[in-house]
Amino acid sequence: MKNTVYAYFGLLVLAGLVSLSLLGAALLENGDNRGFPLLAVLLAGLLLTFVHGATEDRRGRRVSKVPAVASTGSITTTTSTAEYRCEPAVVWSAIRPAEAAVALGVDVEHAFSVPAIEDGPGERQCFFLRNGQIHVIEIIEEIPGRLAVTEPVLPPSDVGVRTTYRLEPTGTGCRLTLEERVEMPPGFAADEQAMRRQSEAFLAGLAEHLKGEVVEDASPAV
């Protein structure tokens, strides 16, 4: 209803402007000098309207540039570390390829990778779980043999998850650090203990797969 009223008044204003301009032109054509002040008032009104509109537009743009204060939820980060008596390349080959997940005993039936697209998404890894679910992650950052950062793509979720794998050599082999960062929606909090148990289970399963001895297993919170 309000929009209809605004449109009606807009039409009235437009009709009035057209009528005044025609009247002023007719007066001047008939040699009546009263047409000059009439057209001058009409032109002044149009100029004022234009200036006001431009000012409001600039003001609106300045307001839109002010970043909105987003309501963020809680962020929980856990870090788990394990050392293995084998070369870093051996560990990297056991965790980096998507197909390697099948051998790690994490309920993955089949897995494959989709190469990264130039100026587009990074490499994506698709996992078919034994329970019928399909999970897809994207590798958003990588230093081959040293670092990989992943984020889930499918299934969609309001929970933000980022997993970082850091691999570094040691005097007896290598150290793998697994960092989990979970951002929950406002009003919710992640289960930190469950996150830590999941990370430690992954590191232990990797040790079993490699048949290597875990020298150290520390899990400091960050």
VENTACOR-V460936 format. One record per backbone hydrogen bond with DSSP energy under -1.0 kcal/mol. CO is the residue of the C=O (numbers start at 1). NH is the residue of the N-H. Records with the same first field share a line. If there is no record, write none. Layout:
BEGIN
CO = NH  NH
END
This chain:
BEGIN
1 = 5
2 = 6
3 = 7
4 = 8
5 = 9
6 = 10
7 = 11
8 = 12
9 = 13
10 = 14
11 = 15
12 = 16
13 = 17
14 = 18
15 = 19
16 = 20
17 = 21
18 = 22
19 = 23
20 = 24
21 = 25
22 = 26
23 = 27
24 = 28
25 = 29
26 = 30
27 = 32
28 = 31
32 = 35
33 = 36
34 = 38
35 = 39
36 = 40
37 = 41
38 = 42
39 = 43
40 = 44
41 = 45
42 = 46
43 = 47
44 = 48
45 = 49
46 = 50
47 = 51
48 = 52
49 = 53
50 = 54
51 = 55
52 = 56
53 = 57
54 = 58
55 = 59
56 = 60
57 = 61
58 = 62
59 = 63
60 = 64
61 = 65
63 = 66
68 = 70
74 = 184
76 = 182
77 = 222
78 = 180
80 = 178
81 = 218
82 = 176
83 = 215
84 = 86  174
87 = 91
88 = 92
89 = 93
92 = 96
98 = 101
99 = 102
107 = 130
110 = 128
112 = 126
114 = 124
117 = 120
121 = 117
123 = 139
124 = 114
125 = 137
126 = 112
127 = 135
128 = 109  110
129 = 132
133 = 129
135 = 127
136 = 153  154
137 = 125
138 = 151
141 = 149
143 = 146  147
146 = 167
147 = 143
148 = 165
149 = 140  141
150 = 163
151 = 138
154 = 136
160 = 183
162 = 181
163 = 150
164 = 179
165 = 148
166 = 177
168 = 175
173 = 170
174 = 84
175 = 168
176 = 82
177 = 166
178 = 80
179 = 164
180 = 78
181 = 162
182 = 76
183 = 160
185 = 188
190 = 192
191 = 195
192 = 196
193 = 197
194 = 198
195 = 199
196 = 200
197 = 201
198 = 202
199 = 203
200 = 204
201 = 205
202 = 206
203 = 207
204 = 208
205 = 209
206 = 210
207 = 211  212
216 = 83
218 = 81
END
